[in-house]
Amino acid sequence: MPKMIIEHQLISSKCALNLSLKGHETEENAVAELEFQRQMRINQFYETKKQAVLVCN
């Protein structure tokens, strides 16, 4: 195989790998954001529950 073709394939492979890794990173960030939002809802629930207990006592 000519050297230029091999270099082009390596660059294309590297580019594809980088795009894949960026996509994976974006997906991980989205999952982390969803988990953060879930934790915030849980914390808000417990805070509301705590306030309700204080009011009802």
PDB file of N, CA, C and O in Angstrom:
ATOM      1  N   MET A   1       0.834  -1.185   0.000  1.00  0.00           N
ATOM      2  CA  MET A   1       0.000   0.000   0.000  1.00  0.00           C
ATOM      3  C   MET A   1       0.878   1.247   0.000  1.00  0.00           C
ATOM      4  O   MET A   1       1.859   1.319   0.740  1.00  0.00           O
ATOM      5  N   PRO A   2       0.528   2.223  -0.825  1.00  0.00           N
ATOM      6  CA  PRO A   2       1.308   3.463  -0.806  1.00  0.00           C
ATOM      7  C   PRO A   2       1.212   4.150   0.553  1.00  0.00           C
ATOM      8  O   PRO A   2       0.205   4.051   1.254  1.00  0.00           O
ATOM      9  N   LYS A   3       2.288   4.847   0.901  1.00  0.00           N
ATOM     10  CA  LYS A   3       2.380   5.504   2.208  1.00  0.00           C
ATOM     11  C   LYS A   3       1.245   6.507   2.417  1.00  0.00           C
ATOM     12  O   LYS A   3       0.711   6.600   3.522  1.00  0.00           O
ATOM     13  N   MET A   4       0.860   7.267   1.367  1.00  0.00           N
ATOM     14  CA  MET A   4      -0.205   8.270   1.495  1.00  0.00           C
ATOM     15  C   MET A   4      -1.533   7.634   1.889  1.00  0.00           C
ATOM     16  O   MET A   4      -2.259   8.171   2.726  1.00  0.00           O
ATOM     17  N   ILE A   5      -1.847   6.501   1.292  1.00  0.00           N
ATOM     18  CA  ILE A   5      -3.113   5.827   1.594  1.00  0.00           C
ATOM     19  C   ILE A   5      -3.118   5.359   3.046  1.00  0.00           C
ATOM     20  O   ILE A   5      -4.120   5.512   3.743  1.00  0.00           O
ATOM     21  N   ILE A   6      -2.018   4.797   3.498  1.00  0.00           N
ATOM     22  CA  ILE A   6      -1.923   4.334   4.887  1.00  0.00           C
ATOM     23  C   ILE A   6      -2.070   5.509   5.844  1.00  0.00           C
ATOM     24  O   ILE A   6      -2.793   5.417   6.836  1.00  0.00           O
ATOM     25  N   GLU A   7      -1.375   6.634   5.546  1.00  0.00           N
ATOM     26  CA  GLU A   7      -1.484   7.813   6.404  1.00  0.00           C
ATOM     27  C   GLU A   7      -2.917   8.328   6.439  1.00  0.00           C
ATOM     28  O   GLU A   7      -3.412   8.711   7.499  1.00  0.00           O
ATOM     29  N   HIS A   8      -3.590   8.342   5.283  1.00  0.00           N
ATOM     30  CA  HIS A   8      -4.980   8.800   5.214  1.00  0.00           C
ATOM     31  C   HIS A   8      -5.879   7.889   6.055  1.00  0.00           C
ATOM     32  O   HIS A   8      -6.763   8.368   6.765  1.00  0.00           O
ATOM     33  N   GLN A   9      -5.652   6.589   5.973  1.00  0.00           N
ATOM     34  CA  GLN A   9      -6.448   5.642   6.759  1.00  0.00           C
ATOM     35  C   GLN A   9      -6.222   5.850   8.251  1.00  0.00           C
ATOM     36  O   GLN A   9      -7.164   5.782   9.040  1.00  0.00           O
ATOM     37  N   LEU A  10      -4.963   6.105   8.642  1.00  0.00           N
ATOM     38  CA  LEU A  10      -4.665   6.347  10.054  1.00  0.00           C
ATOM     39  C   LEU A  10      -5.334   7.628  10.536  1.00  0.00           C
ATOM     40  O   LEU A  10      -5.885   7.667  11.636  1.00  0.00           O
ATOM     41  N   ILE A  11      -5.286   8.682   9.710  1.00  0.00           N
ATOM     42  CA  ILE A  11      -5.935   9.941  10.082  1.00  0.00           C
ATOM     43  C   ILE A  11      -7.443   9.735  10.180  1.00  0.00           C
ATOM     44  O   ILE A  11      -8.076  10.223  11.116  1.00  0.00           O
ATOM     45  N   SER A  12      -8.021   9.012   9.217  1.00  0.00           N
ATOM     46  CA  SER A  12      -9.457   8.746   9.247  1.00  0.00           C
ATOM     47  C   SER A  12      -9.835   7.927  10.476  1.00  0.00           C
ATOM     48  O   SER A  12     -10.851   8.198  11.116  1.00  0.00           O
ATOM     49  N   SER A  13      -9.024   6.932  10.805  1.00  0.00           N
ATOM     50  CA  SER A  13      -9.290   6.107  11.984  1.00  0.00           C
ATOM     51  C   SER A  13      -9.196   6.934  13.257  1.00  0.00           C
ATOM     52  O   SER A  13     -10.020   6.800  14.162  1.00  0.00           O
ATOM     53  N   LYS A  14      -8.174   7.797  13.315  1.00  0.00           N
ATOM     54  CA  LYS A  14      -8.002   8.654  14.488  1.00  0.00           C
ATOM     55  C   LYS A  14      -9.187   9.605  14.623  1.00  0.00           C
ATOM     56  O   LYS A  14      -9.696   9.820  15.723  1.00  0.00           O
ATOM     57  N   CYS A  15      -9.619  10.170  13.509  1.00  0.00           N
ATOM     58  CA  CYS A  15     -10.761  11.085  13.516  1.00  0.00           C
ATOM     59  C   CYS A  15     -12.024  10.351  13.980  1.00  0.00           C
ATOM     60  O   CYS A  15     -12.780  10.873  14.799  1.00  0.00           O
ATOM     61  N   ALA A  16     -12.249   9.156  13.461  1.00  0.00           N
ATOM     62  CA  ALA A  16     -13.420   8.372  13.853  1.00  0.00           C
ATOM     63  C   ALA A  16     -13.372   8.032  15.340  1.00  0.00           C
ATOM     64  O   ALA A  16     -14.391   8.093  16.027  1.00  0.00           O
ATOM     65  N   LEU A  17     -12.193   7.678  15.831  1.00  0.00           N
ATOM     66  CA  LEU A  17     -12.040   7.366  17.249  1.00  0.00           C
ATOM     67  C   LEU A  17     -12.336   8.597  18.102  1.00  0.00           C
ATOM     68  O   LEU A  17     -13.045   8.503  19.104  1.00  0.00           O
ATOM     69  N   ASN A  18     -11.795   9.754  17.705  1.00  0.00           N
ATOM     70  CA  ASN A  18     -12.050  10.991  18.451  1.00  0.00           C
ATOM     71  C   ASN A  18     -13.534  11.335  18.473  1.00  0.00           C
ATOM     72  O   ASN A  18     -14.064  11.719  19.516  1.00  0.00           O
ATOM     73  N   LEU A  19     -14.204  11.202  17.343  1.00  0.00           N
ATOM     74  CA  LEU A  19     -15.644  11.476  17.291  1.00  0.00           C
ATOM     75  C   LEU A  19     -16.412  10.520  18.190  1.00  0.00           C
ATOM     76  O   LEU A  19     -17.343  10.922  18.888  1.00  0.00           O
ATOM     77  N   SER A  20     -16.018   9.260  18.169  1.00  0.00           N
ATOM     78  CA  SER A  20     -16.662   8.260  19.018  1.00  0.00           C
ATOM     79  C   SER A  20     -16.461   8.583  20.489  1.00  0.00           C
ATOM     80  O   SER A  20     -17.400   8.501  21.282  1.00  0.00           O
ATOM     81  N   LEU A  21     -15.238   8.951  20.853  1.00  0.00           N
ATOM     82  CA  LEU A  21     -14.952   9.293  22.253  1.00  0.00           C
ATOM     83  C   LEU A  21     -15.716  10.532  22.690  1.00  0.00           C
ATOM     84  O   LEU A  21     -16.201  10.593  23.819  1.00  0.00           O
ATOM     85  N   LYS A  22     -15.829  11.521  21.809  1.00  0.00           N
ATOM     86  CA  LYS A  22     -16.600  12.723  22.138  1.00  0.00           C
ATOM     87  C   LYS A  22     -18.068  12.372  22.324  1.00  0.00           C
ATOM     88  O   LYS A  22     -18.722  12.895  23.227  1.00  0.00           O
ATOM     89  N   GLY A  23     -18.590  11.494  21.482  1.00  0.00           N
ATOM     90  CA  GLY A  23     -19.976  11.052  21.628  1.00  0.00           C
ATOM     91  C   GLY A  23     -20.180  10.331  22.944  1.00  0.00           C
ATOM     92  O   GLY A  23     -21.191  10.528  23.618  1.00  0.00           O
ATOM     93  N   HIS A  24     -19.216   9.491  23.313  1.00  0.00           N
ATOM     94  CA  HIS A  24     -19.297   8.760  24.579  1.00  0.00           C
ATOM     95  C   HIS A  24     -19.240   9.731  25.751  1.00  0.00           C
ATOM     96  O   HIS A  24     -19.980   9.580  26.724  1.00  0.00           O
ATOM     97  N   GLU A  25     -18.360  10.728  25.659  1.00  0.00           N
ATOM     98  CA  GLU A  25     -18.237  11.733  26.724  1.00  0.00           C
ATOM     99  C   GLU A  25     -19.541  12.517  26.866  1.00  0.00           C
ATOM    100  O   GLU A  25     -19.989  12.788  27.980  1.00  0.00           O
ATOM    101  N   THR A  26     -20.144  12.877  25.742  1.00  0.00           N
ATOM    102  CA  THR A  26     -21.419  13.597  25.768  1.00  0.00           C
ATOM    103  C   THR A  26     -22.489  12.743  26.429  1.00  0.00           C
ATOM    104  O   THR A  26     -23.284  13.243  27.225  1.00  0.00           O
ATOM    105  N   GLU A  27     -22.512  11.454  26.100  1.00  0.00           N
ATOM    106  CA  GLU A  27     -23.485  10.538  26.698  1.00  0.00           C
ATOM    107  C   GLU A  27     -23.258  10.414  28.202  1.00  0.00           C
ATOM    108  O   GLU A  27     -24.214  10.426  28.977  1.00  0.00           O
ATOM    109  N   GLU A  28     -21.999  10.295  28.618  1.00  0.00           N
ATOM    110  CA  GLU A  28     -21.691  10.212  30.053  1.00  0.00           C
ATOM    111  C   GLU A  28     -22.131  11.475  30.782  1.00  0.00           C
ATOM    112  O   GLU A  28     -22.660  11.404  31.891  1.00  0.00           O
ATOM    113  N   ASN A  29     -21.910  12.631  30.158  1.00  0.00           N
ATOM    114  CA  ASN A  29     -22.328  13.892  30.769  1.00  0.00           C
ATOM    115  C   ASN A  29     -23.843  13.956  30.911  1.00  0.00           C
ATOM    116  O   ASN A  29     -24.355  14.445  31.918  1.00  0.00           O
ATOM    117  N   ALA A  30     -24.561  13.463  29.903  1.00  0.00           N
ATOM    118  CA  ALA A  30     -26.022  13.461  29.960  1.00  0.00           C
ATOM    119  C   ALA A  30     -26.504  12.547  31.086  1.00  0.00           C
ATOM    120  O   ALA A  30     -27.437  12.896  31.810  1.00  0.00           O
ATOM    121  N   VAL A  31     -25.882  11.395  31.234  1.00  0.00           N
ATOM    122  CA  VAL A  31     -26.247  10.467  32.309  1.00  0.00           C
ATOM    123  C   VAL A  31     -25.955  11.100  33.667  1.00  0.00           C
ATOM    124  O   VAL A  31     -26.764  11.000  34.589  1.00  0.00           O
ATOM    125  N   ALA A  32     -24.802  11.750  33.787  1.00  0.00           N
ATOM    126  CA  ALA A  32     -24.442  12.412  35.047  1.00  0.00           C
ATOM    127  C   ALA A  32     -25.438  13.521  35.370  1.00  0.00           C
ATOM    128  O   ALA A  32     -25.813  13.700  36.529  1.00  0.00           O
ATOM    129  N   GLU A  33     -25.864  14.262  34.358  1.00  0.00           N
ATOM    130  CA  GLU A  33     -26.842  15.339  34.569  1.00  0.00           C
ATOM    131  C   GLU A  33     -28.179  14.770  35.038  1.00  0.00           C
ATOM    132  O   GLU A  33     -28.810  15.320  35.940  1.00  0.00           O
ATOM    133  N   LEU A  34     -28.608  13.671  34.427  1.00  0.00           N
ATOM    134  CA  LEU A  34     -29.858  13.032  34.853  1.00  0.00           C
ATOM    135  C   LEU A  34     -29.754  12.544  36.290  1.00  0.00           C
ATOM    136  O   LEU A  34     -30.707  12.682  37.057  1.00  0.00           O
ATOM    137  N   GLU A  35     -28.625  11.982  36.663  1.00  0.00           N
ATOM    138  CA  GLU A  35     -28.420  11.513  38.037  1.00  0.00           C
ATOM    139  C   GLU A  35     -28.425  12.697  39.002  1.00  0.00           C
ATOM    140  O   GLU A  35     -28.996  12.608  40.090  1.00  0.00           O
ATOM    141  N   PHE A  36     -27.801  13.791  38.615  1.00  0.00           N
ATOM    142  CA  PHE A  36     -27.797  14.996  39.448  1.00  0.00           C
ATOM    143  C   PHE A  36     -29.225  15.496  39.654  1.00  0.00           C
ATOM    144  O   PHE A  36     -29.609  15.837  40.773  1.00  0.00           O
ATOM    145  N   GLN A  37     -30.008  15.541  38.581  1.00  0.00           N
ATOM    146  CA  GLN A  37     -31.399  15.987  38.682  1.00  0.00           C
ATOM    147  C   GLN A  37     -32.205  15.048  39.581  1.00  0.00           C
ATOM    148  O   GLN A  37     -33.036  15.503  40.367  1.00  0.00           O
ATOM    149  N   ARG A  38     -31.963  13.753  39.467  1.00  0.00           N
ATOM    150  CA  ARG A  38     -32.656  12.775  40.315  1.00  0.00           C
ATOM    151  C   ARG A  38     -32.322  13.027  41.781  1.00  0.00           C
ATOM    152  O   ARG A  38     -33.210  13.032  42.634  1.00  0.00           O
ATOM    153  N   GLN A  39     -31.048  13.235  42.068  1.00  0.00           N
ATOM    154  CA  GLN A  39     -30.632  13.502  43.446  1.00  0.00           C
ATOM    155  C   GLN A  39     -31.249  14.794  43.971  1.00  0.00           C
ATOM    156  O   GLN A  39     -31.630  14.870  45.139  1.00  0.00           O
ATOM    157  N   MET A  40     -31.349  15.797  43.124  1.00  0.00           N
ATOM    158  CA  MET A  40     -31.970  17.066  43.532  1.00  0.00           C
ATOM    159  C   MET A  40     -33.445  16.855  43.875  1.00  0.00           C
ATOM    160  O   MET A  40     -33.939  17.416  44.853  1.00  0.00           O
ATOM    161  N   ARG A  41     -34.151  16.048  43.073  1.00  0.00           N
ATOM    162  CA  ARG A  41     -35.568  15.761  43.361  1.00  0.00           C
ATOM    163  C   ARG A  41     -35.707  15.001  44.675  1.00  0.00           C
ATOM    164  O   ARG A  41     -36.610  15.282  45.463  1.00  0.00           O
ATOM    165  N   ILE A  42     -34.824  14.046  44.911  1.00  0.00           N
ATOM    166  CA  ILE A  42     -34.854  13.289  46.170  1.00  0.00           C
ATOM    167  C   ILE A  42     -34.609  14.224  47.344  1.00  0.00           C
ATOM    168  O   ILE A  42     -35.329  14.179  48.341  1.00  0.00           O
ATOM    169  N   ASN A  43     -33.594  15.070  47.224  1.00  0.00           N
ATOM    170  CA  ASN A  43     -33.293  16.018  48.300  1.00  0.00           C
ATOM    171  C   ASN A  43     -34.463  16.964  48.548  1.00  0.00           C
ATOM    172  O   ASN A  43     -34.786  17.268  49.696  1.00  0.00           O
ATOM    173  N   GLN A  44     -35.097  17.428  47.476  1.00  0.00           N
ATOM    174  CA  GLN A  44     -36.251  18.323  47.612  1.00  0.00           C
ATOM    175  C   GLN A  44     -37.400  17.597  48.303  1.00  0.00           C
ATOM    176  O   GLN A  44     -38.086  18.181  49.142  1.00  0.00           O
ATOM    177  N   PHE A  45     -37.614  16.332  47.960  1.00  0.00           N
ATOM    178  CA  PHE A  45     -38.666  15.547  48.602  1.00  0.00           C
ATOM    179  C   PHE A  45     -38.426  15.468  50.108  1.00  0.00           C
ATOM    180  O   PHE A  45     -39.335  15.711  50.902  1.00  0.00           O
ATOM    181  N   TYR A  46     -37.198  15.126  50.495  1.00  0.00           N
ATOM    182  CA  TYR A  46     -36.902  15.004  51.927  1.00  0.00           C
ATOM    183  C   TYR A  46     -36.992  16.344  52.647  1.00  0.00           C
ATOM    184  O   TYR A  46     -37.408  16.397  53.804  1.00  0.00           O
ATOM    185  N   GLU A  47     -36.612  17.415  51.979  1.00  0.00           N
ATOM    186  CA  GLU A  47     -36.731  18.744  52.587  1.00  0.00           C
ATOM    187  C   GLU A  47     -38.205  19.106  52.780  1.00  0.00           C
ATOM    188  O   GLU A  47     -38.580  19.643  53.823  1.00  0.00           O
ATOM    189  N   THR A  48     -39.032  18.817  51.791  1.00  0.00           N
ATOM    190  CA  THR A  48     -40.473  19.075  51.894  1.00  0.00           C
ATOM    191  C   THR A  48     -41.083  18.219  52.996  1.00  0.00           C
ATOM    192  O   THR A  48     -41.913  18.695  53.771  1.00  0.00           O
ATOM    193  N   LYS A  49     -40.670  16.956  53.065  1.00  0.00           N
ATOM    194  CA  LYS A  49     -41.163  16.059  54.112  1.00  0.00           C
ATOM    195  C   LYS A  49     -40.778  16.601  55.489  1.00  0.00           C
ATOM    196  O   LYS A  49     -41.599  16.616  56.407  1.00  0.00           O
ATOM    197  N   LYS A  50     -39.538  17.042  55.627  1.00  0.00           N
ATOM    198  CA  LYS A  50     -39.064  17.592  56.895  1.00  0.00           C
ATOM    199  C   LYS A  50     -39.897  18.809  57.297  1.00  0.00           C
ATOM    200  O   LYS A  50     -40.286  18.942  58.458  1.00  0.00           O
ATOM    201  N   GLN A  51     -40.167  19.689  56.347  1.00  0.00           N
ATOM    202  CA  GLN A  51     -40.975  20.879  56.629  1.00  0.00           C
ATOM    203  C   GLN A  51     -42.400  20.490  57.016  1.00  0.00           C
ATOM    204  O   GLN A  51     -42.982  21.096  57.917  1.00  0.00           O
ATOM    205  N   ALA A  52     -42.964  19.495  56.351  1.00  0.00           N
ATOM    206  CA  ALA A  52     -44.321  19.045  56.668  1.00  0.00           C
ATOM    207  C   ALA A  52     -44.380  18.480  58.081  1.00  0.00           C
ATOM    208  O   ALA A  52     -45.335  18.744  58.812  1.00  0.00           O
ATOM    209  N   VAL A  53     -43.380  17.713  58.469  1.00  0.00           N
ATOM    210  CA  VAL A  53     -43.340  17.145  59.822  1.00  0.00           C
ATOM    211  C   VAL A  53     -43.255  18.270  60.850  1.00  0.00           C
ATOM    212  O   VAL A  53     -43.926  18.212  61.880  1.00  0.00           O
ATOM    213  N   LEU A  54     -42.447  19.283  60.589  1.00  0.00           N
ATOM    214  CA  LEU A  54     -42.328  20.411  61.516  1.00  0.00           C
ATOM    215  C   LEU A  54     -43.654  21.158  61.657  1.00  0.00           C
ATOM    216  O   LEU A  54     -44.035  21.541  62.763  1.00  0.00           O
ATOM    217  N   VAL A  55     -44.344  21.362  60.558  1.00  0.00           N
ATOM    218  CA  VAL A  55     -45.620  22.085  60.580  1.00  0.00           C
ATOM    219  C   VAL A  55     -46.693  21.267  61.290  1.00  0.00           C
ATOM    220  O   VAL A  55     -47.514  21.820  62.021  1.00  0.00           O
ATOM    221  N   CYS A  56     -46.690  19.964  61.078  1.00  0.00           N
ATOM    222  CA  CYS A  56     -47.751  19.106  61.628  1.00  0.00           C
ATOM    223  C   CYS A  56     -47.536  18.756  63.096  1.00  0.00           C
ATOM    224  O   CYS A  56     -48.452  18.232  63.729  1.00  0.00           O
ATOM    225  N   ASN A  57     -46.391  19.020  63.645  1.00  0.00           N
ATOM    226  CA  ASN A  57     -46.146  18.681  65.058  1.00  0.00           C
ATOM    227  C   ASN A  57     -46.621  19.765  65.963  1.00  0.00           C
ATOM    228  O   ASN A  57     -46.496  19.650  67.182  1.00  0.00           O
TER     229      ASN A  57
END
